[in-house]
Amino acid sequence: MKKSIVFTIVGVVIVGIVLLSFLGNNNGNSSQAMETQDIKDLVQDYSVGNIENETASISSHALIVTDSENKQVTYELPEDEFFVSIAPFINQTHRCDIHSLTGCQGEMVNEEFDVYIEDSKGNVVIDQTMTTYENGFIDLWVPREDTYQVTISQDGKIAESEFSTFKNDKTCITTMQLKDNVEA
C-alpha cells in the first residue's frame, strides 16, 4: 500500500512538473531559430507592410511577432549582424529605442538619401543612395559589437550621428534631424 501511494505521489509530481514546464514555456510565446536570409526577409516583409494582422518589433537580439490573438513568437537574430532602422527628419520625430516594424512612423516617406557609415576603425560600411520605406525609415544590417559614425544627406541638408551595435543597444534611431549643410 505504501509503495502504491509513493508511486502515485511521484507520478503526480512528475506530471505536475511536466505540466508546469509546458505552461511556463508555452504561454503563447515561443522561440524559433531561422536562417539568416530568412529572418532578414521576414523583417523586410514587416517593414514594407507585406504582413497584416500582426505586429512586429525588433530588439538588439530578437524579432518579436504578435498575432491578432496576442500570441507571441520570438525569432533569434543573426549572431554577427545587428539591425538598425533610421528615420531622418526635418520637423517631427518620436522617441524610440526598440523599433516597431509595424508601428513606428517617420516623417520623410519614400525619399532618397545619401547614406554614409564608417565603423570605429574608419572602414566604410555603407556608402550609397537609399530610399525610405512607407514608414519613413531606412533599414540597415551592420556588423555587431562596434560603434558607427553615420551621415545622411539630402538636397544640401545633412544629419550626423553615432550608434553602436552591442547587446541591448537601440534599434530605432529617430534623432537624425537634417539641417542646412554650412560646409556645402
HUHU-V930016 format. One record per pair of residues at least 4 apart in sequence whose C-alpha atoms are under 6 Angstrom apart, sorted by sequence separation. I is the first residue (numbers start at 1). J is the second residue. If there is no record, write none. Layout:
I/J
I/J
This chain:
7/11
12/16
15/19
16/20
17/21
20/24
22/26
23/27
46/50
58/62
66/70
67/71
100/104
118/122
119/123
132/136
133/137
153/157
165/169
45/50
46/51
58/63
66/71
118/123
132/137
153/158
57/63
66/72
118/124
132/138
152/158
57/64
65/72
117/124
118/125
152/159
56/64
65/73
117/125
151/159
56/65
64/73
117/126
151/160
55/65
64/74
116/126
150/160
55/66
63/74
116/127
150/161
54/66
63/75
115/127
149/161
150/162
54/67
62/75
115/128
149/162
54/68
62/76
114/128
115/129
148/162
53/68
62/77
114/129
148/163
61/77
113/129
147/163
148/164
113/130
147/164
159/176
89/107
112/130
146/164
159/177
87/106
112/131
146/165
159/178
111/131
145/165
158/178
110/131
111/132
144/165
145/166
157/178
158/179
110/132
157/179
109/132
110/133
157/180
158/181
110/134
157/181
109/134
156/181
109/136
120/147
108/136
119/147
120/148
106/135
107/136
119/148
105/135
106/136
118/148
105/136
118/149
117/149
117/150
116/150
116/151
115/151
115/152
114/152
59/98
114/153
113/153
58/99
113/154
31/73
33/75
36/78
57/99
28/71
29/72
30/73
31/74
32/75
33/76
57/100
28/72
29/73
31/75
56/100
57/101
56/101
56/102
55/102
87/136
87/137
86/137
86/138
85/138
47/101
85/139
46/101
84/140
83/140
83/141
82/141
82/142
81/142
82/143
81/143
82/144
80/143
81/144
80/144
98/170
99/171
97/170
98/171
99/172
98/172
97/172
96/172
84/171
85/172
86/173
87/174
90/177
84/172
88/176
89/177
90/178
88/177
89/178
60/167
60/168
